[in-house]
Every structure is written in C-alpha cells, then in structure tokens.
Amino acid sequence: MLKVLVIDESELIRSYLKKKLSTYNLEVIVALNGFDGMIKMKNSLPDLIIMDYYLSRVSSLEILKEKKANPNTTNTPLIMATSKIDKPKLLEVAKYNVTKFFTKPVKMDALIEAVASILGIELKIDSTPCIIEAHFNDEILFIEIARGLNREKIDLLKYKIGELLEIYKVRVPKVLVMMSDIQIESADAGKLKVLFENIVGATRSPAKAIKILASSQQVKAFIQGHSDFGKIEITDNLGKAMDGLLGIKVSDFIDDGMNIVKSDFLVSQAPRSRKEETIQLRFADEIKDITIGVVDDDLVIQELIKTAFSETDWQVKPYDNGRKFVEALENETFDLIFLDLQMPVLDGFGVLAYLKEKKVEIPVIVLSAVKERDTVVRAIRSGVRSYLTKPISPGGIFKKTTEILKRNF
C-alpha cells in the first residue's frame, strides 16, 4: 500500500486529506507540526509528502534539508501548499526539488489529480461542474451553490464550514443556502441528501435558523418531502430569506431543547484568548506584502481599518471616493478592498461595475449600515460575497480579512 505523509498544522486539512485519500486505498499518515513531520518522515519513509510551508517547532526548510540529506527520502516527491510568501523564500525552497506548489486556498480536485499523477495511479473524482462557496456576513453563514452538484465539493463543504466557525468562534450560526442558478436532475437526490446532511451536521443549526433561497421545483420538492429537512423554510425571495434570519436571536436556539448548553454561547461571545491572539499574529506574520484599499468617505472608518492592521507591515491605502480608487488601479495592485456603497462622485456600485467591466478580480468586503438592508441585498445580487455591517470593530475587520486571505480550502 502506498503511503502519503501529510504535514499541516490545520486539523481541517489533515482530517480532509486523511479521509479523502484513504478512500483510494492509500495509507495516510498525518503530522501535527514540523517536529512531528520530521520524525514521521524518517520512520515511515512515505511515497509522497504533502506539506504546508508554515510549520512550528521545525520549519519546512529544515524538513527539506533533512529529506535531501537522507538517502532513503532524497527522491521522495513532495507537494508544498502555502499562503502568499515573498519571492526569496519561494526560491529558497525551490532549490530542494519540490515537485508541486499549491497556493492556499487549495483547489482540492487539482491536488488529488497531482497526487494521482505523481504516484502513477488512477484516482477517480466527480467531474460534475459545480460552484460551492461559503462566507460569514453579519453573523449569517452564506452558502452559495451553482451549476450542479459535485460529490467532492459537497464533502469539502463541511470542512469549509468548520474552518469558518473556527475563525469566527460561532457555535450555532444562522444559515442562508443560496441555490439560485443550479441544474438538478432526479439522479441528484442522493447528492442533495448528503449536501443538507453536511450543512445541518456541520453547523448544528436548527431548522428555523436555516433558510434556502431556490427557485428550482426539484429542490423545493426534495426539501418539503424529506422528514429531516421539511421544517427548513425555502423561498425564491432574497429579501424575505434575509429578513427571516436577521430577526432570529441567539436565545431562540437555547430554548429549542437542543443539546447545546448556554455556556457554549457565552464562550462564543467571550474575549479572545491568548491562543487566538497568537494565531492571528502568526497569520499576519505569514502573509507578507499585502496592500489593502479602503474606499470610504468616512475618515473614522479609514482610521479604524488602519488600526486593525497596525501590528502588521501591510499597506492600507485610503480613498474618499470611488473615482480616486479606480484611477489608482491604473498603477496600483490590491489584495483586498473595503468598499462603502454610499459615496460621492462614484459610489460603491459604480466601483463594482468598473471592476466587472475591466475584469479586475480583487476580493471586496462591502461596508454598510444596518439600516441599508435593501442596499446589501442589491450588493449580493450584483455578486458581492462578503460584507460587514457598521458599526465595525478592529477585531471584526481582522477576522473577515483572515477568512478571505488565509483560506485553507
């Protein structure tokens, strides 16, 4: 049996790869950190190593040096996954004959294909065209599903949900499943069942905290006819779905007789622990050369966002209207944009239209006031995936940035 060693400090990555690769009759060994990985590489002599660049206790570079020096592992192929790193570090590890590089968030289908190619084996995966995305906005977990249903992506979704719940420290989220552009056939009933089992199981959310936005009669018939999901509300009106979720309070969950105690919710609202602070600081240290645009005419918001990243070496560039920002795009590149929708000269919708017209792909976080619910709905319909509701805090800003820039999946 071929052996694969996975060295990654993300429990979600380790769990997913162990489960997925084991289904292909591969022996999967997981390592919790660099030190653990070094020992297991020496002892297990794997046929393939999948390793994150950022490791503690022993660095990935030290592992590469040891691997090269050991005649039993020097020719072992290695796949490396990493968040954004600077060119000198990339060139440094490239000297050690890394077989394949992947940038996080990793496209798992491409990773599985790389594993198959390197090991010289056939690993079948579901090739059904499918788009599944998940985001947290205003305490609502948005899950978007388009085109079709793909088993690999459905399986991956529960790990993505776990990653988001960990970032935001949310125990039981409100959930909006958006299935507005999807083709469903009768043969997809099994996939639909697994999809909603994964959503309900990963979130632990009760039926009244989940809304489905869908116009497909097949989806409606499945939900309404299934005993486990029949109490979930399904509608084809985005405004109605969001209103139903925004009106729910956390206390509603506690009164449902669920096996979730009140202390769970107290923990989720508690101040960040030192461990969480360390994780965030490590994140800031790992991802270098980030440039963030703040397009908002409110000077307080500009300063607040600067404060959120004051402990990093990232550049935060403010613009008090959309026109100045789109002019800056001619000479500047941005990794992320915070965008107000209501501005003089050129508003946020004008900026979004410009980005779409010019095919400029930059992650956008929309900033909106609570009273602008209709504006948020309009932004979502125009393709916006992430938003923050004012008033915002430096901690909330950093968490949202973490979600977007440090995604594992």
C-alpha positions as a Markdown table, in Angstrom:
| # | Residue | x | y | z |
|---|---|---|---|---|
| 1 | Met | 0.0 | 0.0 | 0.0 |
| 2 | Leu | 1.4 | 3.4 | -1.0 |
| 3 | Lys | 2.0 | 5.8 | 1.9 |
| 4 | Val | 1.3 | 9.6 | 2.0 |
| 5 | Leu | 2.6 | 11.8 | 4.8 |
| 6 | Val | 0.6 | 15.0 | 5.4 |
| 7 | Ile | 2.4 | 17.7 | 7.4 |
| 8 | Asp | 0.0 | 20.5 | 8.2 |
| 9 | Glu | -1.0 | 22.3 | 11.4 |
| 10 | Ser | -4.6 | 22.8 | 10.2 |
| 11 | Glu | -6.6 | 20.0 | 11.7 |
| 12 | Leu | -9.2 | 20.5 | 8.9 |
| 13 | Ile | -6.7 | 19.9 | 6.2 |
| 14 | Arg | -5.3 | 16.8 | 7.9 |
| 15 | Ser | -8.8 | 15.4 | 8.5 |
| 16 | Tyr | -10.0 | 16.0 | 5.0 |
| 17 | Leu | -6.9 | 14.6 | 3.3 |
| 18 | Lys | -6.8 | 11.6 | 5.5 |
| 19 | Lys | -10.4 | 10.7 | 4.9 |
| 20 | Lys | -10.3 | 11.5 | 1.1 |
| 21 | Leu | -7.0 | 9.8 | 0.3 |
| 22 | Ser | -7.9 | 6.7 | 2.4 |
| 23 | Thr | -10.9 | 6.1 | 0.2 |
| 24 | Tyr | -8.4 | 5.4 | -2.6 |
| 25 | Asn | -6.7 | 2.7 | -0.7 |
| 26 | Leu | -3.7 | 4.9 | 0.3 |
| 27 | Glu | -2.2 | 4.8 | 3.8 |
| 28 | Val | -2.3 | 8.3 | 5.1 |
| 29 | Ile | 0.0 | 9.4 | 7.9 |
| 30 | Val | -0.6 | 12.8 | 9.5 |
| 31 | Ala | 1.8 | 15.1 | 11.3 |
| 32 | Leu | 0.7 | 17.9 | 13.7 |
| 33 | Asn | 3.7 | 20.2 | 13.2 |
| 34 | Gly | 7.2 | 20.3 | 11.7 |
| 35 | Phe | 8.9 | 18.3 | 14.5 |
| 36 | Asp | 6.2 | 15.6 | 14.3 |
| 37 | Gly | 6.6 | 15.6 | 10.5 |
| 38 | Met | 10.4 | 15.2 | 10.6 |
| 39 | Ile | 10.1 | 12.1 | 12.9 |
| 40 | Lys | 7.4 | 10.5 | 10.8 |
| 41 | Met | 9.2 | 11.2 | 7.5 |
| 42 | Lys | 12.3 | 9.3 | 8.9 |
| 43 | Asn | 10.3 | 6.4 | 10.4 |
| 44 | Ser | 7.6 | 5.8 | 7.8 |
| 45 | Leu | 9.5 | 6.5 | 4.6 |
| 46 | Pro | 6.4 | 7.7 | 2.7 |
| 47 | Asp | 6.0 | 7.5 | -1.1 |
| 48 | Leu | 4.7 | 11.1 | -1.1 |
| 49 | Ile | 4.8 | 14.1 | 1.2 |
| 50 | Ile | 2.2 | 16.9 | 1.3 |
| 51 | Met | 3.5 | 19.7 | 3.4 |
| 52 | Asp | 2.5 | 23.3 | 4.4 |
| 53 | Tyr | 5.2 | 25.9 | 4.2 |
| 54 | Tyr | 4.4 | 27.4 | 7.6 |
| 55 | Leu | 5.2 | 25.0 | 10.4 |
| 56 | Ser | 6.2 | 25.3 | 14.0 |
| 57 | Arg | 8.9 | 23.6 | 16.1 |
| 58 | Val | 10.8 | 22.5 | 12.9 |
| 59 | Ser | 10.5 | 24.7 | 9.8 |
| 60 | Ser | 9.6 | 23.3 | 6.4 |
| 61 | Leu | 13.0 | 24.3 | 5.2 |
| 62 | Glu | 14.7 | 22.2 | 7.8 |
| 63 | Ile | 12.5 | 19.2 | 6.8 |
| 64 | Leu | 13.5 | 19.8 | 3.1 |
| 65 | Lys | 17.2 | 19.8 | 4.1 |
| 66 | Glu | 16.8 | 16.6 | 6.2 |
| 67 | Lys | 14.8 | 15.0 | 3.3 |
| 68 | Lys | 17.6 | 15.8 | 0.8 |
| 69 | Ala | 20.4 | 14.6 | 3.1 |
| 70 | Asn | 18.7 | 11.2 | 3.9 |
| 71 | Pro | 19.3 | 8.7 | 1.0 |
| 72 | Asn | 16.0 | 7.0 | 1.9 |
| 73 | Thr | 14.0 | 10.1 | 1.3 |
| 74 | Thr | 16.0 | 12.3 | -1.0 |
| 75 | Asn | 14.0 | 11.2 | -4.1 |
| 76 | Thr | 10.6 | 11.2 | -2.4 |
| 77 | Pro | 8.2 | 13.6 | -4.2 |
| 78 | Leu | 6.9 | 16.5 | -2.2 |
| 79 | Ile | 3.9 | 18.8 | -2.7 |
| 80 | Met | 4.0 | 22.1 | -0.8 |
| 81 | Ala | 1.0 | 24.3 | 0.0 |
| 82 | Thr | 1.4 | 27.8 | 1.2 |
| 83 | Ser | -0.3 | 31.1 | 1.7 |
| 84 | Lys | 1.2 | 34.1 | -0.1 |
| 85 | Ile | 5.0 | 34.2 | 0.5 |
| 86 | Asp | 7.7 | 36.5 | -0.8 |
| 87 | Lys | 9.9 | 35.5 | -3.8 |
| 88 | Pro | 13.2 | 35.0 | -1.9 |
| 89 | Lys | 11.5 | 32.3 | 0.4 |
| 90 | Leu | 9.9 | 30.7 | -2.6 |
| 91 | Leu | 13.3 | 30.5 | -4.4 |
| 92 | Glu | 14.9 | 29.1 | -1.3 |
| 93 | Val | 12.6 | 26.1 | -1.0 |
| 94 | Ala | 12.6 | 25.6 | -4.8 |
| 95 | Lys | 16.3 | 24.5 | -4.6 |
| 96 | Tyr | 15.1 | 21.3 | -2.8 |
| 97 | Asn | 13.2 | 19.9 | -5.8 |
| 98 | Val | 9.7 | 20.5 | -4.6 |
| 99 | Thr | 7.6 | 18.5 | -7.1 |
| 100 | Lys | 4.5 | 20.8 | -7.0 |
| 101 | Phe | 3.4 | 24.1 | -5.4 |
| 102 | Phe | -0.1 | 24.9 | -4.4 |
| 103 | Thr | -1.3 | 28.3 | -3.1 |
| 104 | Lys | -3.9 | 28.3 | -0.4 |
| 105 | Pro | -6.9 | 28.1 | -0.6 |
| 106 | Val | -6.0 | 24.8 | -2.2 |
| 107 | Lys | -8.2 | 23.5 | -5.1 |
| 108 | Met | -8.6 | 20.0 | -3.8 |
| 109 | Asp | -9.6 | 18.5 | -7.2 |
| 110 | Ala | -6.3 | 19.8 | -8.6 |
| 111 | Leu | -4.4 | 18.4 | -5.5 |
| 112 | Ile | -6.0 | 15.0 | -5.9 |
| 113 | Glu | -5.1 | 15.0 | -9.6 |
| 114 | Ala | -1.5 | 15.9 | -8.7 |
| 115 | Val | -1.3 | 13.0 | -6.2 |
| 116 | Ala | -2.6 | 10.6 | -8.8 |
| 117 | Ser | -0.1 | 11.8 | -11.4 |
| 118 | Ile | 2.9 | 11.7 | -9.0 |
| 119 | Leu | 2.1 | 8.2 | -7.7 |
| 120 | Gly | 1.2 | 6.9 | -11.1 |
| 121 | Ile | -2.3 | 5.7 | -10.1 |
| 122 | Glu | -5.8 | 6.4 | -11.1 |
| 123 | Leu | -7.9 | 8.4 | -8.6 |
| 124 | Lys | -11.5 | 9.0 | -9.9 |
| 125 | Ile | -13.2 | 12.1 | -8.8 |
| 126 | Asp | -16.7 | 13.6 | -9.6 |
| 127 | Ser | -16.2 | 16.0 | -12.5 |
| 128 | Thr | -19.7 | 17.5 | -12.4 |
| 129 | Pro | -19.5 | 21.3 | -13.0 |
| 130 | Cys | -20.2 | 22.9 | -9.6 |
| 131 | Ile | -19.5 | 26.0 | -7.7 |
| 132 | Ile | -19.8 | 26.0 | -3.9 |
| 133 | Glu | -18.7 | 28.9 | -1.8 |
| 134 | Ala | -19.2 | 29.8 | 1.9 |
| 135 | His | -18.8 | 33.1 | 3.7 |
| 136 | Phe | -19.7 | 34.7 | 7.1 |
| 137 | Asn | -21.5 | 38.0 | 6.9 |
| 138 | Asp | -23.3 | 39.8 | 9.8 |
| 139 | Glu | -23.5 | 36.5 | 11.8 |
| 140 | Ile | -25.1 | 34.7 | 8.8 |
| 141 | Leu | -23.3 | 31.8 | 7.1 |
| 142 | Phe | -23.9 | 32.2 | 3.4 |
| 143 | Ile | -23.6 | 29.0 | 1.3 |
| 144 | Glu | -23.8 | 29.5 | -2.4 |
| 145 | Ile | -24.3 | 26.6 | -4.7 |
| 146 | Ala | -24.4 | 27.0 | -8.5 |
| 147 | Arg | -24.4 | 25.0 | -11.8 |
| 148 | Gly | -24.6 | 21.4 | -10.4 |
| 149 | Leu | -23.9 | 19.1 | -7.5 |
| 150 | Asn | -20.4 | 17.7 | -7.2 |
| 151 | Arg | -19.7 | 15.0 | -4.5 |
| 152 | Glu | -16.1 | 16.1 | -3.9 |
| 153 | Lys | -17.2 | 19.7 | -3.3 |
| 154 | Ile | -20.2 | 18.7 | -1.2 |
| 155 | Asp | -17.8 | 16.6 | 1.0 |
| 156 | Leu | -15.4 | 19.5 | 1.2 |
| 157 | Leu | -18.1 | 21.9 | 2.3 |
| 158 | Lys | -18.4 | 20.5 | 5.8 |
| 159 | Tyr | -14.7 | 21.2 | 6.3 |
| 160 | Lys | -15.0 | 24.7 | 5.0 |
| 161 | Ile | -17.9 | 25.3 | 7.4 |
| 162 | Gly | -15.7 | 24.1 | 10.2 |
| 163 | Glu | -12.9 | 26.4 | 9.2 |
| 164 | Leu | -15.3 | 29.4 | 9.2 |
| 165 | Leu | -16.8 | 28.5 | 12.6 |
| 166 | Glu | -13.3 | 28.3 | 14.0 |
| 167 | Ile | -12.3 | 31.7 | 12.6 |
| 168 | Tyr | -15.5 | 33.5 | 13.9 |
| 169 | Lys | -15.8 | 31.4 | 17.1 |
| 170 | Val | -19.5 | 30.8 | 16.3 |
| 171 | Arg | -21.1 | 27.7 | 17.8 |
| 172 | Val | -24.5 | 27.8 | 16.1 |
| 173 | Pro | -24.8 | 30.1 | 13.0 |
| 174 | Lys | -27.7 | 31.4 | 11.1 |
| 175 | Val | -27.5 | 29.9 | 7.6 |
| 176 | Leu | -28.6 | 31.0 | 4.2 |
| 177 | Val | -28.2 | 28.4 | 1.4 |
| 178 | Met | -28.4 | 30.1 | -2.0 |
| 179 | Met | -29.2 | 27.8 | -4.9 |
| 180 | Ser | -30.4 | 30.4 | -7.4 |
| 181 | Asp | -28.6 | 29.0 | -10.5 |
| 182 | Ile | -28.5 | 25.3 | -10.3 |
| 183 | Gln | -29.5 | 22.4 | -12.5 |
| 184 | Ile | -30.9 | 19.4 | -10.6 |
| 185 | Glu | -31.8 | 16.0 | -12.1 |
| 186 | Ser | -33.7 | 13.1 | -10.5 |
| 187 | Ala | -30.4 | 11.2 | -10.1 |
| 188 | Asp | -29.1 | 14.0 | -7.9 |
| 189 | Ala | -31.4 | 13.1 | -4.9 |
| 190 | Gly | -28.6 | 11.3 | -3.2 |
| 191 | Lys | -26.2 | 14.3 | -3.5 |
| 192 | Leu | -28.9 | 16.6 | -2.3 |
| 193 | Lys | -29.4 | 14.5 | 0.8 |
| 194 | Val | -25.6 | 14.4 | 1.6 |
| 195 | Leu | -25.4 | 18.2 | 0.9 |
| 196 | Phe | -28.0 | 19.1 | 3.5 |
| 197 | Glu | -26.8 | 16.4 | 6.0 |
| 198 | Asn | -23.4 | 18.1 | 5.8 |
| 199 | Ile | -24.8 | 21.6 | 6.3 |
| 200 | Val | -27.1 | 20.6 | 9.2 |
| 201 | Gly | -24.4 | 18.4 | 10.8 |
| 202 | Ala | -21.5 | 20.8 | 10.5 |
| 203 | Thr | -23.5 | 23.9 | 11.7 |
| 204 | Arg | -25.7 | 22.1 | 14.3 |
| 205 | Ser | -28.3 | 24.8 | 13.4 |
| 206 | Pro | -32.0 | 24.1 | 14.0 |
| 207 | Ala | -34.4 | 24.3 | 11.1 |
| 208 | Lys | -35.7 | 27.8 | 11.9 |
| 209 | Ala | -32.1 | 29.1 | 11.7 |
| 210 | Ile | -31.7 | 27.8 | 8.1 |
| 211 | Lys | -33.2 | 29.4 | 5.0 |
| 212 | Ile | -32.9 | 28.2 | 1.5 |
| 213 | Leu | -33.1 | 30.6 | -1.5 |
| 214 | Ala | -34.0 | 28.5 | -4.5 |
| 215 | Ser | -36.4 | 28.6 | -7.5 |
| 216 | Ser | -35.9 | 25.0 | -8.6 |
| 217 | Gln | -39.0 | 22.9 | -8.2 |
| 218 | Gln | -36.9 | 19.8 | -7.7 |
| 219 | Val | -35.1 | 21.4 | -4.7 |
| 220 | Lys | -38.4 | 22.5 | -3.2 |
| 221 | Ala | -40.0 | 19.1 | -3.7 |
| 222 | Phe | -36.9 | 17.4 | -2.1 |
| 223 | Ile | -36.8 | 19.7 | 1.0 |
| 224 | Gln | -40.6 | 19.7 | 1.6 |
| 225 | Gly | -40.8 | 15.9 | 1.1 |
| 226 | His | -37.9 | 14.9 | 3.4 |
| 227 | Ser | -38.6 | 14.2 | 7.0 |
| 228 | Asp | -35.2 | 15.6 | 8.2 |
| 229 | Phe | -35.3 | 18.9 | 6.3 |
| 230 | Gly | -39.1 | 19.5 | 5.8 |
| 231 | Lys | -39.1 | 22.2 | 8.5 |
| 232 | Ile | -36.5 | 24.3 | 6.7 |
| 233 | Glu | -38.1 | 27.4 | 5.0 |
| 234 | Ile | -37.5 | 27.6 | 1.3 |
| 235 | Thr | -38.2 | 30.8 | -0.7 |
| 236 | Asp | -37.2 | 32.4 | -4.0 |
| 237 | Asn | -37.1 | 35.9 | -2.5 |
| 238 | Leu | -33.7 | 37.0 | -1.1 |
| 239 | Gly | -35.1 | 39.9 | 0.9 |
| 240 | Lys | -37.6 | 37.6 | 2.7 |
| 241 | Ala | -34.9 | 35.0 | 3.4 |
| 242 | Met | -32.6 | 37.6 | 5.0 |
| 243 | Asp | -35.4 | 39.2 | 7.0 |
| 244 | Gly | -36.2 | 35.8 | 8.4 |
| 245 | Leu | -32.6 | 35.3 | 9.6 |
| 246 | Leu | -32.0 | 38.8 | 10.8 |
| 247 | Gly | -34.9 | 38.6 | 13.1 |
| 248 | Ile | -33.6 | 35.5 | 14.9 |
| 249 | Lys | -31.8 | 35.9 | 18.3 |
| 250 | Val | -29.2 | 33.5 | 19.8 |
| 251 | Ser | -31.5 | 32.9 | 22.7 |
| 252 | Asp | -34.0 | 31.3 | 20.3 |
| 253 | Phe | -31.6 | 28.4 | 19.9 |
| 254 | Ile | -31.2 | 27.8 | 23.6 |
| 255 | Asp | -35.0 | 27.4 | 24.1 |
| 256 | Asp | -35.3 | 24.7 | 21.4 |
| 257 | Gly | -34.2 | 21.8 | 23.7 |
| 258 | Met | -31.1 | 21.3 | 21.7 |
| 259 | Asn | -28.1 | 19.6 | 23.2 |
| 260 | Ile | -26.2 | 22.8 | 23.4 |
| 261 | Val | -25.8 | 24.5 | 26.7 |
| 262 | Lys | -25.9 | 28.1 | 27.5 |
| 263 | Ser | -22.2 | 28.2 | 28.3 |
| 264 | Asp | -21.5 | 27.5 | 24.6 |
| 265 | Phe | -22.9 | 30.8 | 23.7 |
| 266 | Leu | -21.1 | 32.6 | 26.5 |
| 267 | Val | -17.9 | 31.2 | 25.3 |
| 268 | Ser | -18.5 | 32.3 | 21.7 |
| 269 | Gln | -19.0 | 35.9 | 22.9 |
| 270 | Ala | -16.1 | 35.9 | 25.3 |
| 271 | Pro | -12.9 | 38.0 | 24.6 |
| 272 | Arg | -10.3 | 36.3 | 22.5 |
| 273 | Ser | -7.9 | 34.1 | 24.4 |
| 274 | Arg | -4.1 | 34.5 | 24.2 |
| 275 | Lys | -4.1 | 31.4 | 21.9 |
| 276 | Glu | -6.4 | 33.1 | 19.5 |
| 277 | Glu | -4.3 | 36.3 | 19.5 |
| 278 | Thr | -1.2 | 34.2 | 18.8 |
| 279 | Ile | -2.9 | 32.6 | 15.8 |
| 280 | Gln | -3.9 | 36.0 | 14.4 |
| 281 | Leu | -0.5 | 37.4 | 14.9 |
| 282 | Arg | 1.1 | 34.4 | 13.2 |
| 283 | Phe | -1.3 | 34.8 | 10.3 |
| 284 | Ala | -0.2 | 38.5 | 10.0 |
| 285 | Asp | 3.4 | 37.4 | 10.0 |
| 286 | Glu | 3.0 | 34.6 | 7.5 |
| 287 | Ile | 1.3 | 36.7 | 4.8 |
| 288 | Lys | 3.6 | 39.5 | 3.6 |
| 289 | Asp | 3.4 | 42.3 | 1.1 |
| 290 | Ile | -0.4 | 42.8 | 1.4 |
| 291 | Thr | -1.9 | 46.0 | 0.1 |
| 292 | Ile | -5.4 | 46.9 | 1.2 |
| 293 | Gly | -7.6 | 49.6 | -0.3 |
| 294 | Val | -10.2 | 51.4 | 1.8 |
| 295 | Val | -12.7 | 53.2 | -0.3 |
| 296 | Asp | -14.9 | 55.1 | 2.1 |
| 297 | Asp | -15.6 | 58.8 | 2.6 |
| 298 | Asp | -15.8 | 58.3 | 6.4 |
| 299 | Leu | -12.4 | 59.3 | 7.9 |
| 300 | Val | -13.3 | 57.4 | 11.1 |
| 301 | Ile | -13.8 | 54.1 | 9.1 |
| 302 | Gln | -10.5 | 54.7 | 7.4 |
| 303 | Glu | -8.6 | 55.1 | 10.7 |
| 304 | Leu | -10.4 | 52.1 | 12.2 |
| 305 | Ile | -9.3 | 49.9 | 9.4 |
| 306 | Lys | -5.7 | 51.2 | 9.7 |
| 307 | Thr | -5.8 | 50.4 | 13.4 |
| 308 | Ala | -7.0 | 46.8 | 12.7 |
| 309 | Phe | -3.7 | 46.2 | 10.8 |
| 310 | Ser | -1.4 | 48.4 | 12.8 |
| 311 | Glu | 0.5 | 45.4 | 14.1 |
| 312 | Thr | 1.3 | 44.2 | 10.6 |
| 313 | Asp | 3.5 | 45.6 | 7.9 |
| 314 | Trp | 0.7 | 45.7 | 5.4 |
| 315 | Gln | -0.1 | 48.8 | 3.4 |
| 316 | Val | -3.5 | 50.4 | 3.9 |
| 317 | Lys | -4.4 | 53.0 | 1.3 |
| 318 | Pro | -7.5 | 55.1 | 1.8 |
| 319 | Tyr | -9.6 | 56.8 | -0.9 |
| 320 | Asp | -12.6 | 59.1 | 0.0 |
| 321 | Asn | -14.5 | 58.3 | -3.2 |
| 322 | Gly | -14.7 | 55.6 | -5.9 |
| 323 | Arg | -13.3 | 57.8 | -8.7 |
| 324 | Lys | -10.0 | 58.2 | -6.9 |
| 325 | Phe | -9.8 | 54.5 | -6.3 |
| 326 | Val | -10.4 | 53.4 | -9.9 |
| 327 | Glu | -7.8 | 56.0 | -11.1 |
| 328 | Ala | -5.3 | 54.4 | -8.6 |
| 329 | Leu | -6.0 | 51.0 | -10.1 |
| 330 | Glu | -4.1 | 52.1 | -13.3 |
| 331 | Asn | -0.8 | 52.0 | -11.3 |
| 332 | Glu | -1.6 | 50.1 | -8.1 |
| 333 | Thr | -2.5 | 46.5 | -7.3 |
| 334 | Phe | -4.6 | 45.5 | -4.3 |
| 335 | Asp | -5.0 | 42.2 | -2.4 |
| 336 | Leu | -8.3 | 43.3 | -0.8 |
| 337 | Ile | -10.7 | 46.2 | -0.9 |
| 338 | Phe | -13.0 | 47.5 | 1.8 |
| 339 | Leu | -15.8 | 49.3 | -0.1 |
| 340 | Asp | -18.5 | 51.7 | 1.2 |
| 341 | Leu | -21.6 | 51.6 | -1.1 |
| 342 | Gln | -22.7 | 55.2 | -0.4 |
| 343 | Met | -20.1 | 57.8 | -1.5 |
| 344 | Pro | -19.9 | 61.0 | -3.5 |
| 345 | Val | -18.5 | 61.2 | -7.1 |
| 346 | Leu | -18.6 | 57.4 | -7.7 |
| 347 | Asp | -20.4 | 55.2 | -5.3 |
| 348 | Gly | -19.6 | 51.6 | -4.4 |
| 349 | Phe | -21.9 | 50.2 | -7.0 |
| 350 | Gly | -20.1 | 52.2 | -9.6 |
| 351 | Val | -16.8 | 50.7 | -8.4 |
| 352 | Leu | -18.2 | 47.2 | -8.6 |
| 353 | Ala | -19.4 | 47.8 | -12.1 |
| 354 | Tyr | -16.0 | 49.1 | -13.1 |
| 355 | Leu | -14.2 | 46.1 | -11.7 |
| 356 | Lys | -16.6 | 43.8 | -13.5 |
| 357 | Glu | -16.3 | 45.7 | -16.8 |
| 358 | Lys | -12.5 | 45.7 | -16.6 |
| 359 | Lys | -12.4 | 42.1 | -15.4 |
| 360 | Val | -10.4 | 43.0 | -12.3 |
| 361 | Glu | -10.6 | 40.2 | -9.8 |
| 362 | Ile | -10.0 | 41.6 | -6.2 |
| 363 | Pro | -11.7 | 40.3 | -3.1 |
| 364 | Val | -14.2 | 43.0 | -2.0 |
| 365 | Ile | -15.6 | 43.5 | 1.5 |
| 366 | Val | -18.6 | 45.8 | 1.4 |
| 367 | Leu | -19.3 | 48.1 | 4.3 |
| 368 | Ser | -22.9 | 49.0 | 5.1 |
| 369 | Ala | -25.1 | 50.5 | 7.8 |
| 370 | Val | -27.7 | 48.3 | 9.5 |
| 371 | Lys | -30.5 | 50.4 | 8.1 |
| 372 | Glu | -29.3 | 49.7 | 4.5 |
| 373 | Arg | -30.7 | 46.2 | 4.3 |
| 374 | Asp | -32.1 | 46.7 | 0.8 |
| 375 | Thr | -28.7 | 48.0 | -0.3 |
| 376 | Val | -27.0 | 44.9 | 1.0 |
| 377 | Val | -29.5 | 42.7 | -0.8 |
| 378 | Arg | -28.7 | 44.7 | -4.0 |
| 379 | Ala | -25.0 | 44.2 | -3.5 |
| 380 | Ile | -25.4 | 40.4 | -3.0 |
| 381 | Arg | -27.4 | 40.3 | -6.2 |
| 382 | Ser | -24.6 | 42.1 | -8.0 |
| 383 | Gly | -22.1 | 39.5 | -7.0 |
| 384 | Val | -20.7 | 40.7 | -3.7 |
| 385 | Arg | -19.7 | 37.8 | -1.4 |
| 386 | Ser | -18.5 | 39.5 | 1.8 |
| 387 | Tyr | -19.9 | 42.4 | 3.8 |
| 388 | Leu | -19.5 | 44.0 | 7.3 |
| 389 | Thr | -22.3 | 45.9 | 9.0 |
| 390 | Lys | -21.4 | 49.2 | 10.7 |
| 391 | Pro | -20.5 | 49.8 | 13.4 |
| 392 | Ile | -17.4 | 47.7 | 12.9 |
| 393 | Ser | -14.5 | 46.9 | 15.2 |
| 394 | Pro | -10.8 | 46.2 | 14.5 |
| 395 | Gly | -11.4 | 42.6 | 15.7 |
| 396 | Gly | -14.2 | 42.1 | 13.2 |
| 397 | Ile | -12.2 | 43.6 | 10.4 |
| 398 | Phe | -9.3 | 41.3 | 11.1 |
| 399 | Lys | -11.5 | 38.2 | 11.3 |
| 400 | Lys | -13.1 | 38.9 | 8.0 |
| 401 | Thr | -9.7 | 39.5 | 6.4 |
| 402 | Thr | -8.5 | 36.2 | 7.9 |
| 403 | Glu | -11.4 | 34.4 | 6.3 |
| 404 | Ile | -10.6 | 35.8 | 2.9 |
| 405 | Leu | -6.8 | 35.9 | 2.8 |
| 406 | Lys | -6.0 | 32.7 | 4.8 |
| 407 | Arg | -8.4 | 30.2 | 3.5 |
| 408 | Asn | -7.3 | 26.6 | 3.6 |
| 409 | Phe | -10.0 | 25.4 | 1.2 |
